[in-house]
Amino acid sequence: MNTESSIVIRAPKERIFAVTSDLSLWPELLPHYRYIDYLQRGDDRHIVRMAASRDGIPISWVSEQIIDRDRLEIHFVHLKAFTKGMKVVWTFEEKPEGTFVRIVHILKFRIPALAPIADPIIGGFFIDNIANKTLRAFKSHLEATV
């Protein structure tokens, strides 16, 4: 499974990176996020339990977050649940119309035979929905506070 969500945000790349990489802000800025619990905290590496809602359906997962300040990228690896092993990368690219923010999710299903069933449920129904809501909420917040 490989999904990609993207949006253009009219704000400086460094500001977008600073806000989106700070997971403690997510439940405040993203209405569909229920909570973020830090299980381990470091300077640029955290283990977190993340919980969101997909139109009333609660979901949660544990991820490692790695903040790459040199490349201005945010990396996640899901450590538990159905998405264990999924890699997520946030990138930020300056364009004339604003900053192009991209989220890529890559998951190799542990049981390949279930991929045709799991892909549209995990990728389409959950990941695409939540990632796009996340990007739209960040856009709304960041463009309103420029």
Secondary structure, DSSP 8 states (H G I E B T S, - for coil): -EEEEEEEESS-HHHHHHHHH-GGGHHHH-TTEEEEEEEE--SSEEEEEEEEEETTEEEEEEEEEEEETTTTEEEEEE-SSTTTT-EEEEEEEEETTEEEEEEEEE---SSGGGHHHHIIIIIIIIIIHHHHHHHHHHHHHHHHT-
